[in-house]
Amino acid sequence: MKPFDERIWLLFKRHWRQTLTYWSVFFSFGLCIAFLGPTILDLRCQTQSTLEQITWVFFSQQFSLLLGSCIGGLFKKTLLSSLSALFSCTIIISLVFAIIPLCYNVVVLSVVLAIAGIAMGVIDTLANLELVKLYHKDSSIFLQVLHFFIGLGALVSPLVADPFLADENCVLASNRTSNSSSSSDLQHLRNSLAGNGAGLRNISQYALYTEGTVITNVSYAFWIMALINLPVPAAVLALMYHERLLPCTRNTPRLLEGDSLSSTCPDGDTSQGHGSVFSCCNLAKLRDRPATFFIVHALGGAILFITDGIIGSYAGFVYTYAVSPPLLITHKEAGYLDSVFWASITAGRLAFMYLSYRYTAPKLIIFSLVGVTLVQCLLLIFYTSCVFLFIGTCMLGLFISSVFPSLLAFTEDILDYKGCATTVLVASASTGEMILQLLVGMVIHSQGSYAFLLCCTILSLIGFCLFLLLLWVQHIHRKCHSEQVESAVNEVVTAAAYKQNQDVESQYKRLLHQ
C-alpha cells in the first residue's frame, strides 16, 4: 500500500464511527428525496385531489429543503447540537414515512412533506460540514462516498414503492366511462411527474377522478421505508453514546476532546472557523477579509447553482423531450431514461471515490465540467438519435456526479476551512435545482422540447467558464493571504524588536542611575 493510501486508511480508522454515521444519514436523505415522483399519483388518490393540487407538494418539499439547508449551519456550534440535530432529523424522516399514509388532505400532506424537507436540508448541510471538519484537505474522497449514499437511497426508494403502485386509476368513480386512464397512460403520467412535477403542463388531457372508491396499497411502501430508515437514527444515537454526549454519560470524560482533531492540523487546532458555522461571517472579521474571500463564495455557489440545476432540469424533462418530436420514443422506453441518469450518477460517484485520491479536486472538476459540456454539445448534434440519447444520458450522469463533492472540498480548501462555504454551497445547489428547473420548464413550454437541450448546453458552458474564473480568483486570494500573513509576521517581529530596544534602553538608564 502506498504511503498516501496508508495515511487515508489510518485517517478513516481514526474516525470510522463518525464517518459511517454521516454516510448513513445521507442514505436517509436519498430515501426521502426520491419517493415522491413514483408515488405521486397514488398520493393524489389518497388525498382525492387534482393533479394541480397534488403537485404543490413538490414545491413544498423543495422549498423547505432549501430553507433547511440555510438553517442547518445553526446547529454546528457544538458536536452535541450537531448530532442532536441529525438524530432529530432522521427520526423525523421515519415519522414522516409512517404518517404519510394517514394524510387524507393535500394541505396536511404538504405540511408533512415540508417538515421532511427541512429535515433533509439540515442533514445536507450538517453531514457535509462534519466530514469537512474531520478530514479538511483529505475530505474529497469521503465527500464522494457521502454523495454516493444519496444515490443509493434514491435507488432503493422507488424499488420499494414499485410493487405497491396502482396499475390503473386508483380512484374508481361510480359513473366510470371508457375514457378513464389506462395502465399505459398512468405510467406516462408517473414518468412525466418524476421530475418534481415538471411535466404537468402536457398531461391535463387524462381523466383522473377525485371522487369515488380509493384503491391503493402505497401505504405499505411508506411503512417499509420507515422501517428501513430506523437504523439511521439508531446509528446517530450510538455515536452520541460512544462520544459520551447523552445525559446518562455526561459524567464521564469526553472522547472527542482528544480524538476528533483534524487530519491536517498538526497543532491540534480544530477551532479554525468551526467553533461556530458563522464565525467566519462575524461582522468584526468581515472588515479584514479581502474581496476575493466573498468572490470565492459567490463563484462556488454559482457553479453549484448551475450544475445542480442541470441535474434537476435533466431529470425533470428528459422524459418529456424523449416522447416529443423528433424522437417520439415510446412511453415505456423513455421511462428508463430517468433511471439510467440517476444510476449513472450513483456509479460515477463510486468511480470518483478512487479518482479523488489519485487526482486533485481542481483536475477532477475540470474533467467533469469539460465532459458535461461535450456531452451536451453531442446531444445537440445528434438530437434525432434515440440510441445516443441513452448513451448521452449515461455519460452526463457519470461526468456531473462528482462536481458537488469535489467543488465543496476545493472551495473549503481555498478558504482554509472557515465553515461558511459549506452552508453557502449547499444552499446554492438547492436553490439552483428548484429555480432552474422552473425556468427551463417555462422555456420548453414556450419554445418547444429542443430548447431543453439548448438550455442545458448553455448552462454547462457558463458553469465551465465560472470555474476557470474561480481558479484565477483562487490564485489572487492565496497571494493576498500570503501577503497578509507576511505583513502580520513583520508586525510581530517589529513589535518584538521595539520591545527589546525599550528593555535595553530602560536597563541602560537603570545602570546610569546606579
C-alpha positions as CSV (number, residue, x, y, z in Angstrom):
1,M,0.0,0.0,0.0
2,K,1.4,3.4,-1.0
3,P,2.1,6.0,1.8
4,F,-0.8,8.2,0.7
5,D,-3.2,5.3,0.7
6,E,-2.0,4.2,4.1
7,R,-2.5,7.7,5.5
8,I,-6.1,7.8,4.2
9,W,-6.8,4.4,5.6
10,L,-5.4,5.4,9.0
11,L,-7.5,8.6,9.0
12,F,-10.6,6.5,8.2
13,K,-9.8,4.1,11.1
14,R,-9.4,7.0,13.4
15,H,-12.8,8.5,12.5
16,W,-14.7,5.5,11.2
17,R,-17.6,5.7,13.6
18,Q,-18.3,9.4,12.8
19,T,-17.8,8.8,9.1
20,L,-20.1,5.8,8.8
21,T,-22.8,7.7,10.7
22,Y,-22.6,10.7,8.4
23,W,-22.7,8.4,5.4
24,S,-25.8,6.6,6.8
25,V,-27.7,9.9,7.3
26,F,-27.2,10.7,3.6
27,F,-28.7,7.3,2.8
28,S,-31.7,8.5,4.8
29,F,-31.6,11.8,2.7
30,G,-31.6,9.8,-0.5
31,L,-34.6,7.7,0.6
32,C,-36.6,10.8,1.2
33,I,-35.7,12.7,-1.9
34,A,-36.7,10.0,-4.4
35,F,-40.0,8.6,-3.2
36,L,-42.3,11.4,-4.2
37,G,-42.1,11.1,-8.0
38,P,-43.2,7.4,-8.4
39,T,-45.9,7.6,-5.7
40,I,-47.4,11.0,-6.5
41,L,-50.5,9.5,-8.4
42,D,-51.3,7.2,-5.5
43,L,-50.9,10.1,-3.1
44,R,-53.3,12.0,-5.3
45,C,-55.8,9.2,-4.9
46,Q,-55.3,9.0,-1.2
47,T,-55.9,12.7,-0.8
48,Q,-58.6,12.7,-3.5
49,S,-57.1,15.9,-5.1
50,T,-56.5,17.1,-8.6
51,L,-53.1,16.9,-10.3
52,E,-52.7,20.7,-10.0
53,Q,-53.2,20.4,-6.2
54,I,-51.0,17.4,-5.6
55,T,-48.0,18.8,-7.4
56,W,-47.9,21.6,-4.8
57,V,-46.3,19.0,-2.5
58,F,-43.3,19.0,-4.8
59,F,-42.8,22.8,-4.2
60,S,-43.5,22.4,-0.5
61,Q,-40.7,19.8,-0.1
62,Q,-38.2,21.6,-2.4
63,F,-38.7,25.0,-0.8
64,S,-38.4,23.5,2.7
65,L,-35.3,21.7,1.7
66,L,-33.7,25.0,0.7
67,L,-34.8,26.5,4.0
68,G,-33.4,23.6,5.9
69,S,-30.1,23.9,4.1
70,C,-29.8,27.5,5.1
71,I,-30.6,27.0,8.8
72,G,-28.6,23.7,9.1
73,G,-25.4,25.6,10.0
74,L,-27.0,27.0,13.1
75,F,-26.7,23.5,14.7
76,K,-23.0,23.4,14.1
77,K,-21.8,25.3,17.2
78,T,-21.0,22.2,19.1
79,L,-20.8,18.5,18.3
80,L,-23.7,17.8,20.7
81,S,-26.0,20.2,18.9
82,S,-24.9,18.8,15.5
83,L,-25.5,15.2,16.4
84,S,-28.7,16.0,18.2
85,A,-30.0,17.8,15.1
86,L,-29.0,14.8,12.9
87,F,-30.7,12.4,15.3
88,S,-33.9,14.5,15.3
89,C,-34.0,14.9,11.5
90,T,-33.5,11.2,10.8
91,I,-36.2,10.4,13.3
92,I,-38.5,13.0,11.7
93,I,-37.9,11.3,8.3
94,S,-39.0,7.9,9.7
95,L,-42.1,9.5,11.3
96,V,-42.9,11.3,8.0
97,F,-42.9,8.0,6.2
98,A,-45.1,6.5,8.8
99,I,-47.5,9.4,8.8
100,I,-47.9,10.0,5.1
101,P,-50.5,7.1,4.7
102,L,-52.6,8.9,7.3
103,C,-52.7,12.2,5.4
104,Y,-56.1,12.3,3.6
105,N,-55.9,16.0,2.8
106,V,-53.5,17.6,0.3
107,V,-52.8,20.5,2.6
108,V,-51.9,18.2,5.5
109,L,-49.7,16.2,3.2
110,S,-47.9,19.4,2.0
111,V,-47.2,20.4,5.6
112,V,-45.8,16.9,6.5
113,L,-43.5,17.0,3.4
114,A,-42.4,20.5,4.3
115,I,-41.3,19.2,7.7
116,A,-39.4,16.4,5.9
117,G,-37.9,18.9,3.5
118,I,-36.5,21.0,6.4
119,A,-35.0,17.8,8.0
120,M,-33.4,16.9,4.6
121,G,-31.9,20.3,4.3
122,V,-30.4,20.2,7.8
123,I,-28.9,16.8,7.1
124,D,-27.5,18.0,3.8
125,T,-25.6,20.9,5.4
126,L,-24.5,19.2,8.6
127,A,-23.2,15.9,7.1
128,N,-21.1,17.9,4.6
129,L,-19.8,20.2,7.3
130,E,-18.9,17.4,9.7
131,L,-16.9,15.5,7.1
132,V,-15.1,18.6,6.1
133,K,-14.3,19.3,9.7
134,L,-13.0,15.8,10.3
135,Y,-10.8,15.5,7.2
136,H,-10.0,19.0,6.0
137,K,-7.6,18.6,3.0
138,D,-8.4,14.9,2.7
139,S,-12.2,15.4,2.7
140,S,-12.7,15.0,-1.0
141,I,-12.8,11.2,-1.1
142,F,-15.0,11.0,1.9
143,L,-17.4,13.5,0.4
144,Q,-17.6,11.4,-2.8
145,V,-18.7,8.4,-0.7
146,L,-21.1,10.6,1.2
147,H,-22.9,11.7,-2.0
148,F,-22.8,8.1,-3.3
149,F,-25.1,7.2,-0.4
150,I,-27.7,9.8,-1.7
151,G,-27.8,7.8,-4.9
152,L,-28.0,4.5,-3.1
153,G,-31.0,5.7,-1.1
154,A,-32.6,7.2,-4.2
155,L,-32.3,3.9,-5.9
156,V,-33.8,1.9,-3.0
157,S,-36.8,4.2,-2.5
158,P,-38.5,3.6,-5.9
159,L,-37.7,-0.1,-5.8
160,V,-39.6,-0.4,-2.5
161,A,-42.5,1.7,-3.8
162,D,-42.9,0.0,-7.2
163,P,-44.7,-3.2,-6.1
164,F,-47.4,-1.2,-4.3
165,L,-48.2,1.3,-7.0
166,A,-51.7,1.1,-8.7
167,D,-51.7,-0.3,-12.2
168,E,-54.9,1.5,-13.1
169,N,-56.7,4.6,-11.9
170,C,-56.7,4.3,-8.1
171,V,-60.0,6.3,-7.7
172,L,-62.9,4.3,-9.1
173,A,-65.8,6.7,-9.9
174,S,-69.3,5.3,-9.8
175,N,-70.0,6.7,-13.3
176,R,-66.8,5.4,-14.8
177,T,-66.6,5.5,-18.6
178,S,-64.3,4.1,-21.2
179,N,-62.4,7.4,-21.3
180,S,-60.7,6.7,-18.0
181,S,-57.0,6.4,-18.0
182,S,-55.4,3.1,-19.0
183,S,-52.3,1.4,-17.4
184,S,-50.0,2.9,-20.1
185,D,-51.5,6.3,-19.6
186,L,-50.8,6.1,-15.8
187,Q,-47.2,5.0,-16.5
188,H,-46.8,8.0,-18.8
189,L,-48.2,10.3,-16.1
190,R,-45.8,8.9,-13.5
191,N,-42.8,9.4,-15.8
192,S,-43.9,12.9,-16.6
193,L,-44.2,13.8,-12.9
194,A,-41.0,12.1,-11.9
195,G,-39.0,15.4,-12.1
196,N,-40.8,17.3,-9.3
197,G,-44.0,17.7,-11.2
198,A,-42.2,19.5,-14.1
199,G,-44.2,17.7,-16.8
200,L,-47.6,18.7,-15.5
201,R,-48.3,21.1,-18.4
202,N,-48.8,18.4,-21.0
203,I,-50.9,15.9,-19.1
204,S,-54.1,17.7,-18.4
205,Q,-55.9,15.6,-21.1
206,Y,-56.1,12.5,-18.9
207,A,-59.2,11.8,-16.9
208,L,-58.4,11.3,-13.2
209,Y,-61.3,11.1,-10.8
210,T,-61.2,12.8,-7.4
211,E,-64.4,11.3,-6.0
212,G,-65.1,7.6,-5.6
213,T,-63.6,4.4,-4.1
214,V,-59.8,4.7,-3.4
215,I,-57.9,1.5,-4.1
216,T,-54.2,1.9,-3.4
217,N,-51.7,-0.1,-1.4
218,V,-49.0,2.6,-1.4
219,S,-49.2,2.9,2.5
220,Y,-47.3,-0.4,2.8
221,A,-44.4,1.1,0.8
222,F,-44.1,4.1,3.2
223,W,-44.2,1.9,6.2
224,I,-41.5,-0.3,4.8
225,M,-39.3,2.8,4.1
226,A,-39.9,4.0,7.7
227,L,-38.6,0.7,8.9
228,I,-35.6,0.7,6.5
229,N,-34.7,4.2,7.8
230,L,-34.9,3.4,11.5
231,P,-31.3,2.0,11.8
232,V,-30.0,5.5,10.8
233,P,-31.2,7.4,13.9
234,A,-30.1,4.4,15.9
235,A,-26.6,4.8,14.4
236,V,-26.6,8.5,15.3
237,L,-27.7,7.7,18.9
238,A,-25.0,5.0,19.1
239,L,-22.4,7.6,18.1
240,M,-23.7,10.1,20.7
241,Y,-23.4,7.3,23.3
242,H,-19.9,6.4,22.2
243,E,-18.8,10.0,22.4
244,R,-20.5,10.4,25.8
245,L,-22.9,13.1,24.7
246,L,-26.0,11.6,26.2
247,P,-27.3,12.7,29.6
248,C,-26.5,9.3,31.1
249,T,-22.9,9.6,30.0
250,R,-22.2,13.3,30.8
251,N,-20.2,12.5,34.0
252,T,-17.5,10.5,32.0
253,P,-14.7,12.2,30.1
254,R,-15.5,13.2,26.5
255,L,-13.8,11.1,23.8
256,L,-13.8,13.7,21.1
257,E,-11.7,16.2,23.1
258,G,-8.6,14.4,22.0
259,D,-9.7,12.2,19.2
260,S,-11.5,14.4,16.6
261,L,-8.6,16.5,15.7
262,S,-8.3,17.5,12.1
263,S,-6.3,15.2,9.8
264,T,-4.3,18.2,8.5
265,C,-3.8,20.3,11.6
266,P,-0.6,19.1,13.4
267,D,-1.0,21.6,16.1
268,G,-4.4,20.1,17.0
269,D,-6.4,23.3,16.4
270,T,-9.8,22.3,15.3
271,S,-11.4,25.6,16.0
272,Q,-10.3,27.4,12.9
273,G,-13.6,28.8,11.8
274,H,-15.5,25.8,13.1
275,G,-16.4,26.9,16.6
276,S,-19.5,28.3,15.0
277,V,-20.5,27.9,11.4
278,F,-21.0,31.7,11.1
279,S,-17.7,32.6,13.0
280,C,-16.1,33.4,9.6
281,C,-19.1,35.8,8.9
282,N,-18.6,37.8,12.1
283,L,-19.0,41.5,11.2
284,A,-15.8,42.4,13.1
285,K,-13.9,39.9,11.0
286,L,-15.5,40.8,7.7
287,R,-13.6,44.0,7.5
288,D,-10.3,42.1,7.5
289,R,-11.4,39.8,4.6
290,P,-10.1,40.5,1.1
291,A,-12.7,40.9,-1.6
292,T,-11.6,37.6,-3.1
293,F,-13.0,35.8,0.1
294,F,-16.5,36.9,-0.9
295,I,-15.9,36.3,-4.7
296,V,-14.8,32.7,-4.0
297,H,-18.1,32.1,-2.1
298,A,-20.1,33.6,-4.9
299,L,-18.4,31.7,-7.7
300,G,-18.6,28.4,-5.9
301,G,-22.2,28.9,-5.1
302,A,-22.9,30.0,-8.7
303,I,-21.2,26.9,-10.2
304,L,-23.3,24.5,-8.0
305,F,-26.4,26.6,-8.7
306,I,-25.9,25.7,-12.3
307,T,-24.7,22.1,-12.1
308,D,-27.4,21.0,-9.6
309,G,-29.9,23.0,-11.7
310,I,-28.8,20.9,-14.7
311,I,-29.3,17.7,-12.7
312,G,-32.8,18.8,-11.7
313,S,-33.7,20.0,-15.2
314,Y,-32.4,16.9,-17.0
315,A,-34.1,14.5,-14.6
316,G,-37.3,16.6,-14.9
317,F,-37.5,17.0,-18.6
318,V,-35.6,14.2,-20.4
319,Y,-38.7,12.0,-20.5
320,T,-40.8,14.8,-21.9
321,Y,-38.1,15.5,-24.5
322,A,-37.8,11.8,-25.5
323,V,-41.6,11.3,-26.1
324,S,-41.8,14.5,-28.2
325,P,-40.9,15.1,-31.8
326,P,-38.5,14.3,-33.4
327,L,-37.6,11.3,-31.3
328,L,-41.1,10.0,-30.4
329,I,-39.7,7.2,-28.1
330,T,-42.4,5.0,-26.6
331,H,-43.6,5.8,-23.1
332,K,-42.2,2.6,-21.7
333,E,-38.7,3.0,-23.2
334,A,-38.5,6.7,-22.4
335,G,-39.4,5.9,-18.8
336,Y,-36.0,4.2,-18.4
337,L,-34.1,7.4,-19.1
338,D,-34.6,8.9,-15.6
339,S,-33.5,5.6,-14.0
340,V,-30.4,5.5,-16.3
341,F,-29.5,9.0,-15.4
342,W,-29.7,8.5,-11.6
343,A,-28.0,5.1,-11.8
344,S,-25.1,6.7,-13.7
345,I,-24.8,9.4,-11.2
346,T,-24.5,6.8,-8.4
347,A,-22.0,4.8,-10.4
348,G,-20.0,7.9,-11.2
349,R,-19.7,8.8,-7.5
350,L,-18.5,5.2,-6.9
351,A,-15.8,5.6,-9.6
352,F,-14.7,9.1,-8.3
353,M,-14.0,7.6,-4.9
354,Y,-10.9,6.1,-6.4
355,L,-10.1,9.1,-8.6
356,S,-10.4,11.6,-5.8
357,Y,-7.3,10.5,-4.0
358,R,-5.3,10.0,-7.2
359,Y,-6.0,13.5,-8.6
360,T,-6.6,16.9,-7.1
361,A,-10.1,18.4,-6.8
362,P,-9.4,21.1,-9.5
363,K,-8.4,18.5,-12.0
364,L,-11.5,16.4,-11.3
365,I,-13.8,19.4,-11.6
366,I,-12.2,20.5,-14.9
367,F,-12.5,16.9,-16.2
368,S,-16.2,16.7,-15.1
369,L,-17.2,20.1,-16.4
370,V,-15.5,19.6,-19.8
371,G,-17.2,16.2,-20.0
372,V,-20.6,17.6,-19.2
373,T,-20.2,20.4,-21.8
374,L,-19.0,18.0,-24.5
375,V,-21.9,15.5,-23.8
376,Q,-24.4,18.3,-24.0
377,C,-23.0,19.5,-27.3
378,L,-23.1,16.0,-28.7
379,L,-26.7,15.6,-27.6
380,L,-27.4,18.8,-29.5
381,I,-25.7,17.5,-32.7
382,F,-27.3,14.0,-32.6
383,Y,-30.7,15.2,-31.4
384,T,-32.5,12.8,-33.7
385,S,-30.7,9.7,-32.4
386,C,-32.6,7.7,-29.8
387,V,-29.6,5.5,-29.1
388,F,-27.3,8.4,-28.4
389,L,-29.9,9.9,-26.1
390,F,-29.5,6.9,-23.8
391,I,-25.7,6.9,-24.2
392,G,-25.5,10.7,-23.6
393,T,-27.8,10.4,-20.6
394,C,-25.5,7.8,-19.1
395,M,-22.3,9.8,-19.8
396,L,-23.8,13.0,-18.5
397,G,-24.6,11.3,-15.2
398,L,-21.1,9.9,-14.9
399,F,-19.4,13.3,-15.6
400,I,-21.7,15.5,-13.5
401,S,-21.7,13.2,-10.5
402,S,-18.5,14.4,-8.8
403,V,-18.9,18.2,-9.2
404,F,-20.6,18.9,-5.9
405,P,-18.3,16.9,-3.5
406,S,-15.2,18.0,-5.4
407,L,-16.1,21.7,-5.6
408,L,-17.1,21.6,-1.9
409,A,-13.7,20.2,-0.9
410,F,-11.9,22.6,-3.2
411,T,-13.7,25.7,-2.0
412,E,-13.2,24.9,1.7
413,D,-9.5,24.4,0.9
414,I,-9.2,27.8,-0.7
415,L,-10.9,29.4,2.3
416,D,-8.9,27.5,4.9
417,Y,-11.9,25.6,6.2
418,K,-13.7,28.6,7.7
419,G,-17.0,26.7,7.6
420,C,-19.3,29.3,5.8
421,A,-18.5,27.9,2.4
422,T,-20.3,24.6,3.0
423,T,-23.6,26.3,4.0
424,V,-23.4,28.7,1.1
425,L,-22.7,25.9,-1.4
426,V,-25.4,23.6,-0.2
427,A,-28.0,26.4,-0.2
428,S,-26.9,27.5,-3.7
429,A,-27.2,23.9,-5.0
430,S,-30.7,23.5,-3.6
431,T,-31.8,26.9,-5.0
432,G,-30.4,26.0,-8.4
433,E,-32.2,22.7,-8.5
434,M,-35.5,24.4,-7.7
435,I,-35.3,27.6,-9.8
436,L,-33.6,26.4,-12.9
437,Q,-36.0,23.6,-13.3
438,L,-38.9,26.0,-13.3
439,L,-37.1,28.4,-15.8
440,V,-36.2,25.5,-18.1
441,G,-39.8,24.3,-17.9
442,M,-41.1,27.7,-18.9
443,V,-38.7,27.9,-21.9
444,I,-39.7,24.4,-23.1
445,H,-43.4,25.3,-22.8
446,S,-42.9,28.4,-25.0
447,Q,-40.1,27.3,-27.4
448,G,-40.5,23.5,-27.7
449,S,-38.7,20.5,-26.4
450,Y,-35.4,21.1,-28.3
451,A,-34.9,24.2,-26.1
452,F,-34.4,21.7,-23.3
453,L,-31.0,20.5,-24.7
454,L,-30.1,24.1,-25.7
455,C,-30.7,25.4,-22.2
456,C,-28.6,22.6,-20.6
457,T,-25.7,23.2,-23.0
458,I,-25.6,27.0,-22.4
459,L,-25.7,26.4,-18.6
460,S,-22.8,23.9,-18.9
461,L,-20.7,26.4,-20.8
462,I,-21.4,29.1,-18.2
463,G,-20.5,26.7,-15.4
464,F,-17.2,25.8,-17.0
465,C,-16.3,29.5,-17.6
466,L,-17.2,30.3,-14.0
467,F,-14.8,27.6,-12.7
468,L,-12.0,29.0,-14.8
469,L,-12.7,32.3,-13.2
470,L,-12.7,30.7,-9.8
471,L,-9.2,29.2,-10.5
472,W,-8.0,32.8,-11.3
473,V,-9.6,34.2,-8.2
474,Q,-8.1,31.4,-6.1
475,H,-4.6,32.5,-7.3
476,I,-5.2,36.1,-6.3
477,H,-6.8,35.1,-3.0
478,R,-3.8,33.0,-2.0
479,K,-1.4,35.7,-3.0
480,C,-3.4,38.2,-0.8
481,H,-3.5,35.7,2.0
482,S,0.3,35.2,1.8
483,E,0.8,39.0,1.9
484,Q,-1.4,39.3,4.9
485,V,0.5,36.6,6.7
486,E,3.8,38.2,5.8
487,S,2.6,41.6,7.0
488,A,1.4,40.1,10.3
489,V,4.8,38.4,10.8
490,N,6.6,41.6,10.1
491,E,4.4,43.4,12.6
492,V,5.2,40.8,15.3
493,V,8.9,41.0,14.5
494,T,8.9,44.8,14.6
495,A,6.9,44.8,17.9
496,A,9.3,42.3,19.4
497,A,12.4,44.3,18.3
498,Y,10.8,47.5,19.6
499,K,10.1,45.9,22.9
500,Q,13.6,44.6,23.1
501,N,15.0,48.0,22.4
502,Q,12.8,49.5,25.1
503,D,14.1,46.9,27.6
504,V,17.7,47.6,26.7
505,E,17.2,51.3,27.0
506,S,15.5,51.0,30.4
507,Q,18.2,48.7,31.6
508,Y,20.9,51.2,30.4
509,K,19.1,54.1,32.3
510,R,19.0,52.0,35.4
511,L,22.7,51.3,35.2
512,L,23.4,55.0,34.8
513,H,21.3,55.9,37.7
514,Q,23.2,53.4,39.9
